[in-house]
């Protein structure tokens, strides 16, 4: 195994093993997002959620809370995969790349958890200020 | 890495004439990242404000309905349609279809134009209905 060039460092090691999984998950979540986001945009445009009561009423039904929760899982997974490619393409320093990938991991898992908890709180009628 | 090496670089964007496919390609990345950051933060603010109570939710609705909020929401609507349309194009290209020059060019132009029309239609509907 040669060490004179970058190619020499990796030749013979095979693939990193996770590339096709990333590629496939990006497409699986893309198709789920197309369905779920079309539903969400249609719901937002055709309904009036300017009052909190209307939002809670909507999310108290499983037909709204469940697809919105699934949307959070699919969309935040898709965001993590997409932003990862962005960092891998444009961050060439190891330190910057590592920091970027960590930030994306924390933002997307944190965002998903925050959204899922908020949906549950709205669906089950609770609120930090006592609710209605 | 590339930054330290003195090896010749391949020709980059500036030497090529822009084509619809190039425009749609970079728009796919730009709108995807815009949705991933701005879109996700607005979405989290919306749900988090709702879960935090009536005051926080009213503050979100005030900002979302203000002129700058509407600008952001119109931009996100366009980004959604653009990323969705160019994403559908990518799913079709993944099957090996649509690489003939004229077909590829035609659909790239459709994918660039349709989101603008769809965004206009959605917001005309919203304004017609009343905010």
Interface residues (C-beta under 8 A of the other chain):
Chain A: X27 X30 X31 X33 X34 X37 X38 X41 X45 X50 X52 X55 X56 X75 X76 X79 X82 X83 X86 X92 X93 X107 X111 X114 X115 X117 X118 X119 X121 X122 X126 X127 X128 X129 X130 X131 X132
Chain B: X1 X2 X3 X29 X32 X33 X35 X36 X40 X43 X44 X47 X48 X50 X51 X52 X53 X54 X55 X56 X57 X58 X61 X65 X77 X80 X84 X87 X88 X91 X94 X122 X125 X126
